[in-house]
Amino acid sequence: MVNSATTHPAEVWQILGTVMDPEVPVLSVVDLGVIRAVDVEGKQVTVTITPTYTGCPAMDMIAMQIRMALIAAGYAPTIKTILS
């Protein structure tokens, strides 16, 4: 469980580093550059993601995996997808 008094973006980035790309499971979404931004306010986390290419069919799965990983760590995530 996350202690909101000691939550740092680096902790969230570490969690995101464990979320693997569903199409290339040897690379994390961080390795692929899918994560554009992470904003942390206590337990509220907003993660901005962008597809590796327009129309990437894995983005819904990636967003779900990110959401599940953050919820499991005690965060309340919001995932935003941008195209540029």
C-alpha positions in Angstrom: 0.0 0.0 0.0 1.2 3.5 -0.8 1.8 6.1 1.9 0.6 9.4 0.4 3.0 11.3 2.5 6.0 9.6 0.9 4.7 9.1 -2.7 7.2 10.2 -5.3 6.9 10.0 -9.1 10.0 7.7 -9.2 7.9 5.1 -7.3 5.2 5.3 -10.0 7.8 5.1 -12.8 9.2 2.0 -11.1 5.8 0.3 -11.1 5.3 1.3 -14.8 8.6 -0.3 -15.6 7.0 -3.7 -14.6 4.2 -3.3 -17.1 5.2 -5.2 -20.2 4.1 -4.5 -23.8 1.5 -7.2 -24.7 2.9 -7.5 -28.2 6.6 -7.5 -27.2 6.6 -8.9 -23.7 10.4 -8.5 -23.2 10.0 -4.7 -23.3 8.2 -2.5 -20.7 5.9 0.4 -21.7 8.6 2.6 -20.2 11.3 1.0 -22.5 9.0 1.6 -25.5 8.5 5.3 -24.7 4.7 4.8 -24.4 4.7 6.8 -21.1 4.7 10.5 -21.8 4.1 12.0 -18.3 3.3 11.0 -14.7 1.6 13.3 -12.3 1.3 12.3 -8.7 -0.8 14.0 -6.0 -1.0 11.7 -3.0 -2.6 8.5 -4.2 -4.0 10.2 -7.3 -1.9 9.4 -10.3 -2.4 10.6 -13.8 -0.4 8.7 -16.5 -0.3 10.1 -20.0 0.4 7.5 -22.7 0.8 7.7 -26.5 0.8 4.8 -28.9 4.0 3.7 -30.6 2.1 4.2 -33.9 -1.3 5.5 -34.9 -4.0 2.9 -34.5 -1.9 0.6 -32.3 -4.3 -2.1 -31.3 -2.6 -2.8 -27.9 -3.3 0.6 -26.4 -6.5 -0.4 -24.6 -4.7 -3.4 -23.1 -1.7 -1.3 -22.1 -3.9 1.2 -20.4 -5.7 -1.6 -18.5 -2.4 -3.1 -17.4 -1.1 0.2 -16.2 -4.4 0.9 -14.3 -4.3 -2.6 -12.7 -0.6 -2.3 -11.7 -1.2 1.1 -10.1 -4.4 0.0 -8.3 -2.5 -3.1 -6.9 0.1 -0.7 -5.5 -2.6 1.4 -3.8 -2.9 4.3 -6.3 -6.1 5.7 -7.8 -5.0 6.1 -11.5 -6.3 8.1 -14.4 -4.9 7.1 -17.8 -4.9 9.7 -20.6 -4.1 8.8 -24.2 -2.7 11.4 -26.5 -1.7 11.0 -30.2 1.3 13.3 -30.4 
